[in-house]
Amino acid sequence: MTAACGSNTGRDDGGSGPRIEQWYHQYGESGTEQAVRRYAGAYKQADVSIQWRPGNYDQQTAAALLTDSGPDVFEVNGPSLDQIQAEQVVDLTDLLSGVKDDFNPAALAPKIHDGRIWAVPQVVDTQLLYYRKSLLDDAGVEPPKSLDELVDAARKLTTGKVKGLFLGNDGGPGVLEATPLYAAGLSPVTEEGKVGFDDPAAARTLGKLRRLHQDKSLLLGAPSDWSDPSALLQGLTAMQWSGLWALPRIAKELGDDFGVLPFPKDGAGAPAVPVGAYGAAVSARSKHQREAKAYVKWLWVDRTDYQEDFALSYGFHIPARLSLAKKAATLRKGPAAEVVGFTTDHGFAQPLLWTTAARTAYRDALSRIVKDGANPESELRAVVRKTESELRRVRKKH
C-alpha cells in the first residue's frame, strides 16, 4: 500500500473490535477525506481503517474483489452486474428495512438486482444544462424546453466570439450517453430486460444532435472539459452541460445571471436528468462481513447527520435520502431547489443490465452519428444487436 493512499483512522485510542478496511475514491473537494476519517473515528464497534485511493479507482476495486487482501467496505459506482452475479458483493437488503422508500429511487434502482440491494447510495450527483440569462435575453432566446428549441437556441446564440452550447470537447457523446434516449421517452434497457431503443424515435432524436455540429453551434477544444464550468464563466459559451457540483462556483461568479434546465424533451418524451450515485458495498471476501454490514448501516442509514454533512459541506451533492434533500437549507431555494425538483421528477440512472460492452458500442455509434454524419438508423441497428447479445450473455450467467 502506498503512503499516498493513507490508512489513518483518525482515532486517538486505536479503536476497539475487529479491524475493518474501508475504501473511497479520491474526491476533488477539499475536506472530504478529513470528514470520512472523522466518521470512521466516531464508530466504536470496530476499528475502521480508511484507504483514500487515487488513480483508476473502479479498476483497483474490481481487481481487489478477487483477492483476500481487498477492502471490507468500499465505495462503488455500481456494483456491476458481473460483480453481483460472480457473488463478489454481499446482499445488503436488510440494512434498508423500513427506510428503503426514503432513498432516491433513481439512485437506488441500479443497485438492485433480483429484488436484492447490493449497495447503499451515499449521495446523488446529477448533470444539467446551465445558461447565461443575459446572453439569452440579448439574443431574444427563451430557455429551451424541447430538443428542437435547444438546437435552434444554440444556433442563434452562436456569434463570432461565443458558441451557443458546450457539451464537452468531444461534442457530447461521452457525457450525454443515454440522456437523449430518455428525453425521447425511451431507455437503453426496459424494466422487462429488453432493448429499449429499438424504435424510430431513437434515430430521429440522435439525428437532431448532428445538427448542432452542422450548424457549428458547439464549443469544441475548450481549455477545460464539461465537468468544469470555466467555459460558461469565461463567456466562451452561452449554455453548458455540467454537473451539480459546479453550481456553487457558478453562483459565486455570475450571481443571478444564470439559470438551470434538465436536458430538454424530444417528441413524446420528457425532460431527462442523469443521476449517478456512489454507494457503500461489502466485499464477499471480507472476513468480517457481519461487522462490515453493521458499520455501513450505522454510517449510511442511521447517521443522517453525517450523510447530510458528506453531501453538502465539502462539495455540492444531493443527499441520497429524500427526507434529507427536502430539508437541507442550501437546497431549498433558487437554482439548487430547481435542480432537486427536476432530479426528483425526471431523474434516471443507467440500468444495471446496460453492460459496459453495450454502452461502449452505443457511445461509439453516437459519436459517429453526431461527428461524422453516420446514418442513425443503421448505426443503432448494430447497437441493438450488441445489446441483445449482452442481455443473452448475462441471462445465461443468471
C-alpha positions in Angstrom: 0.0 0.0 0.0 1.4 3.4 -1.0 1.6 6.2 1.5 -0.5 8.3 -0.8 -3.4 6.1 -0.2 -3.4 6.7 3.6 -4.8 4.4 6.2 -5.0 6.5 9.4 -8.4 6.1 11.1 -8.3 9.4 12.9 -8.7 7.8 16.3 -6.9 8.7 19.4 -7.4 5.3 21.1 -6.8 2.9 18.3 -10.4 1.8 18.3 -11.9 -1.4 19.5 -13.4 -4.5 18.0 -12.3 -6.0 14.7 -10.4 -4.0 12.1 -12.4 -3.1 9.1 -10.8 -1.5 6.0 -12.9 1.0 4.0 -12.0 2.3 0.6 -13.0 5.6 -1.1 -12.1 7.0 -4.4 -10.2 10.3 -4.3 -12.7 13.1 -4.2 -11.6 16.5 -5.5 -13.5 18.5 -2.9 -11.4 19.9 0.0 -12.3 18.5 3.4 -13.9 15.3 2.2 -11.1 13.0 3.2 -10.9 14.5 6.7 -14.6 14.1 7.0 -14.7 10.4 6.2 -11.8 9.8 8.6 -13.8 11.7 11.3 -16.8 9.5 10.7 -14.7 6.3 11.0 -13.1 7.6 14.2 -16.6 8.1 15.8 -17.6 4.5 15.3 -16.9 2.5 18.5 -17.9 -1.1 17.4 -14.9 -1.6 15.1 -11.5 -0.1 14.3 -12.2 1.3 10.8 -9.2 2.0 8.7 -9.7 4.4 5.7 -8.0 4.0 2.4 -8.1 7.0 0.2 -7.5 5.7 -3.3 -6.1 7.9 -6.1 -5.9 6.7 -9.7 -8.3 4.4 -11.5 -10.5 3.5 -8.6 -13.0 1.3 -10.3 -10.2 -0.8 -11.8 -8.5 -1.0 -8.4 -11.6 -2.2 -6.6 -12.6 -4.7 -9.4 -9.1 -6.3 -9.0 -9.2 -6.2 -5.2 -12.5 -8.0 -5.0 -10.8 -11.1 -6.5 -8.3 -11.3 -3.6 -8.4 -11.8 0.1 -6.4 -8.5 0.7 -9.1 -6.1 -0.6 -11.4 -3.9 1.4 -14.2 -5.0 3.8 -16.3 -1.9 2.9 -15.8 0.0 -0.3 -17.3 2.8 -2.3 -18.6 1.7 -5.7 -20.2 3.3 -8.7 -22.1 0.1 -9.2 -21.6 -2.7 -8.3 -21.7 -4.1 -11.8 -24.0 -6.9 -12.8 -21.0 -9.1 -13.4 -19.7 -8.5 -9.8 -23.2 -9.3 -8.4 -23.5 -12.5 -10.5 -20.0 -13.6 -9.5 -21.0 -13.2 -5.9 -18.3 -10.7 -5.1 -20.5 -8.4 -3.0 -22.8 -9.1 -0.1 -26.6 -8.7 -0.1 -27.4 -5.5 1.9 -31.2 -5.6 1.6 -31.9 -5.9 5.3 -30.0 -2.7 6.0 -32.7 -0.6 4.3 -35.6 -2.3 6.1 -38.1 0.4 6.9 -36.2 3.2 5.1 -35.9 2.0 1.5 -38.6 4.3 0.3 -36.7 7.3 1.6 -33.8 6.7 -0.8 -33.9 8.5 -4.1 -35.4 5.8 -6.4 -33.2 6.8 -9.4 -30.1 6.4 -7.3 -31.2 3.1 -5.7 -32.6 1.3 -8.8 -29.2 0.4 -10.4 -28.1 -1.1 -7.1 -31.0 -3.6 -7.1 -30.9 -7.0 -8.8 -33.3 -9.8 -8.4 -35.1 -7.7 -5.8 -32.0 -7.5 -3.6 -30.0 -4.4 -2.7 -26.2 -4.7 -3.3 -25.0 -1.2 -2.2 -26.4 1.7 -0.1 -26.4 5.0 -2.0 -24.3 7.7 -0.4 -25.0 10.9 -2.4 -26.7 11.8 -5.6 -24.8 13.6 -8.4 -26.6 14.9 -11.4 -25.8 16.7 -14.6 -27.8 19.7 -16.0 -27.8 22.5 -18.5 -26.6 25.9 -17.3 -27.3 29.0 -19.3 -26.4 32.7 -19.1 -29.6 34.7 -18.7 -28.1 37.9 -20.1 -26.8 36.2 -23.3 -30.2 34.6 -24.0 -32.0 37.9 -23.3 -29.7 39.8 -25.6 -30.4 37.3 -28.4 -34.1 37.2 -27.7 -33.9 33.5 -27.0 -36.2 31.7 -24.4 -34.7 28.9 -22.3 -35.2 25.8 -24.4 -37.9 23.3 -23.4 -37.5 20.9 -26.3 -34.6 19.4 -28.2 -35.6 21.3 -31.3 -35.6 24.6 -29.3 -32.2 23.7 -27.9 -30.8 23.2 -31.4 -32.3 26.5 -32.6 -31.2 28.4 -29.5 -27.6 27.1 -29.8 -27.5 28.4 -33.4 -29.0 31.8 -32.6 -26.6 32.2 -29.6 -23.5 31.5 -31.7 -21.7 34.7 -32.6 -18.1 35.4 -33.6 -16.6 35.0 -30.1 -19.3 32.9 -28.3 -20.6 29.5 -29.2 -24.2 28.6 -28.3 -23.6 25.3 -26.5 -20.8 23.3 -24.8 -21.4 19.6 -24.4 -17.7 18.6 -23.8 -14.7 18.7 -26.0 -15.8 15.6 -27.9 -19.1 17.4 -28.9 -21.3 15.5 -26.4 -21.3 11.7 -27.0 -19.1 11.0 -24.0 -21.1 12.8 -21.4 -24.6 12.6 -22.8 -24.6 8.9 -23.4 -28.3 7.7 -23.0 -29.7 11.0 -21.9 -31.2 11.8 -25.4 -32.9 8.4 -25.4 -34.6 9.2 -22.1 -35.6 12.6 -23.4 -37.3 10.8 -26.3 -39.3 8.6 -23.9 -37.0 5.6 -24.4 -34.3 3.8 -22.4 -31.3 1.6 -23.1 -32.9 -1.4 -21.4 -36.6 -1.8 -20.3 -37.7 -2.9 -16.9 -38.6 -6.2 -18.5 -34.9 -6.6 -19.6 -35.4 -5.9 -23.3 -33.7 -3.4 -25.6 -35.4 -0.1 -25.0 -34.3 1.9 -28.0 -35.3 -0.3 -31.0 -37.6 2.5 -32.1 -37.6 5.0 -34.9 -37.8 7.8 -32.3 -34.2 7.0 -31.2 -32.8 7.6 -34.6 -34.8 10.8 -35.0 -33.6 12.2 -31.7 -29.9 11.3 -32.2 -30.1 12.7 -35.7 -31.0 16.1 -34.2 -27.8 16.2 -32.2 -26.0 16.0 -35.5 -27.5 19.4 -36.4 -25.6 21.0 -33.6 -22.3 20.1 -35.4 -23.6 21.0 -38.8 -24.7 24.5 -37.5 -21.2 24.9 -35.9 -23.1 25.8 -32.7 -20.9 23.7 -30.4 -17.8 24.9 -28.5 -15.0 22.4 -29.2 -11.5 22.4 -27.8 -12.2 24.4 -24.7 -9.4 24.8 -22.1 -11.2 22.5 -19.7 -13.8 19.9 -20.3 -17.6 19.8 -19.5 -17.2 19.0 -15.7 -15.5 22.4 -15.2 -17.8 25.4 -15.6 -15.0 27.7 -16.9 -16.3 27.8 -20.4 -19.6 29.3 -19.2 -17.9 31.6 -16.7 -15.4 33.0 -19.2 -18.1 33.7 -21.8 -16.9 31.1 -24.3 -20.4 29.6 -24.5 -24.0 30.7 -23.7 -25.1 27.3 -22.5 -23.1 24.5 -20.9 -23.8 21.0 -19.8 -22.1 20.3 -16.5 -22.6 18.8 -13.0 -24.5 20.0 -9.9 -21.1 20.2 -8.3 -20.4 23.3 -10.4 -23.4 25.3 -9.1 -21.8 27.0 -6.1 -18.9 28.3 -8.2 -21.2 29.5 -11.0 -23.5 31.2 -8.4 -20.4 32.9 -6.8 -19.1 34.2 -10.1 -22.3 35.0 -12.0 -24.6 36.0 -9.2 -28.2 35.9 -10.7 -27.0 35.8 -14.3 -27.6 32.1 -14.8 -30.4 29.5 -15.0 -30.6 25.7 -14.9 -32.5 23.2 -17.0 -32.9 19.5 -17.5 -31.9 18.0 -20.9 -35.0 19.0 -22.9 -37.6 16.5 -24.1 -38.0 15.4 -27.7 -41.2 14.3 -29.3 -43.4 12.4 -26.9 -40.7 12.1 -24.3 -40.0 14.1 -21.2 -37.1 16.1 -19.7 -34.1 13.9 -18.8 -31.8 14.3 -15.8 -28.9 11.7 -15.5 -28.3 10.6 -11.9 -25.3 8.9 -10.5 -24.7 7.7 -7.0 -21.6 6.1 -5.4 -22.7 3.6 -2.8 -21.2 1.6 0.0 -20.8 -2.1 -0.6 -19.4 -5.0 1.4 -16.9 -7.5 -0.2 -17.9 -11.1 -0.1 -14.2 -11.8 0.6 -14.4 -9.9 3.9 -13.6 -11.9 7.0 -15.8 -9.5 9.0 -19.0 -9.4 6.9 -21.4 -9.0 9.8 -19.3 -6.2 11.3 -18.8 -4.5 7.9 -22.6 -4.5 7.3 -23.2 -3.1 10.8 -20.8 -0.2 10.0 -22.5 0.5 6.6 -25.9 0.7 8.3 -24.5 2.9 11.0 -22.9 5.4 8.6 -25.2 5.4 5.6 -28.6 4.6 7.1 -28.6 5.6 10.8 -26.3 8.7 10.9 -28.3 11.1 8.8 -26.2 14.0 10.2 -23.1 12.5 8.6 -25.0 11.8 5.4 -26.1 15.5 5.1 -22.6 16.7 6.1 -21.0 14.5 3.4 -23.3 15.6 0.7 -23.3 19.4 1.3 -20.4 20.6 3.5 -17.5 19.9 1.1 -18.7 19.5 -2.5 -22.3 20.1 -3.6 -24.4 17.0 -4.0 -27.9 15.9 -3.2 -28.3 13.6 -0.2 -29.4 10.1 -1.2 -32.2 10.3 1.3 -35.3 12.2 0.0 -36.1 13.5 3.5 -32.6 15.0 3.8 -32.7 16.6 0.4 -36.1 18.1 1.2 -35.0 19.8 4.5 -31.4 20.8 3.5 -31.3 24.6 3.7 -28.9 25.0 0.8 -31.2 23.0 -1.5 -34.5 24.8 -0.6 -34.2 28.0 -2.7 -33.0 29.3 -6.1 -31.4 27.1 -8.8 -30.4 24.4 -6.3 -34.1 23.9 -5.4 -35.0 23.7 -9.1 -32.3 21.0 -9.6 -33.6 19.0 -6.7 -37.1 19.3 -8.2 -36.3 18.2 -11.7 -34.0 15.5 -10.5 -36.8 14.1 -8.4 -39.3 14.3 -11.3 -37.1 13.3 -14.2 -34.0 11.7 -12.8 -32.8 8.4 -14.3 -29.7 6.2 -13.8 -28.1 3.8 -16.2 -29.8 0.4 -15.9 -27.8 -2.4 -14.3 -28.4 -4.5 -17.4 -26.8 -1.8 -19.6 -23.4 -3.5 -19.6 -20.1 -1.9 -20.3 -19.8 -3.6 -23.7 -23.3 -2.4 -24.8 -22.6 1.2 -23.5 -19.3 1.3 -25.4 -21.0 0.2 -28.6 -23.7 2.9 -28.2 -21.3 5.7 -27.3 -19.1 4.9 -30.3 -22.2 4.9 -32.6 -23.4 8.1 -31.1 -20.0 9.7 -31.8 -20.2 8.6 -35.5 -23.7 9.9 -35.9 -23.0 13.3 -34.3 -19.5 14.0 -35.5 -19.2 12.1 -38.8 -22.8 12.3 -40.0 -23.3 8.5 -40.0 -26.8 7.1 -40.6 -28.6 6.9 -37.3 -30.8 4.0 -38.3 -28.0 1.7 -39.4 -25.8 2.7 -36.5 -28.5 2.0 -34.0 -29.4 -1.4 -35.6 -25.8 -2.6 -34.8 -26.1 -1.3 -31.2 -29.5 -3.1 -30.8 -27.8 -6.4 -31.9 -24.9 -5.9 -29.5 -27.2 -5.0 -26.6 -29.4 -8.1 -27.3 -26.2 -10.2 -27.3 -25.2 -8.8 -24.0 -28.6 -9.4 -22.5 -28.5 -13.0 -23.6 -25.0 -13.3 -22.1 -26.0 -12.0 -18.6 -29.1 -14.2 -18.6 -27.0 -17.3 -19.2 -24.9 -16.4 -16.1 -28.0 -16.0 -14.0 
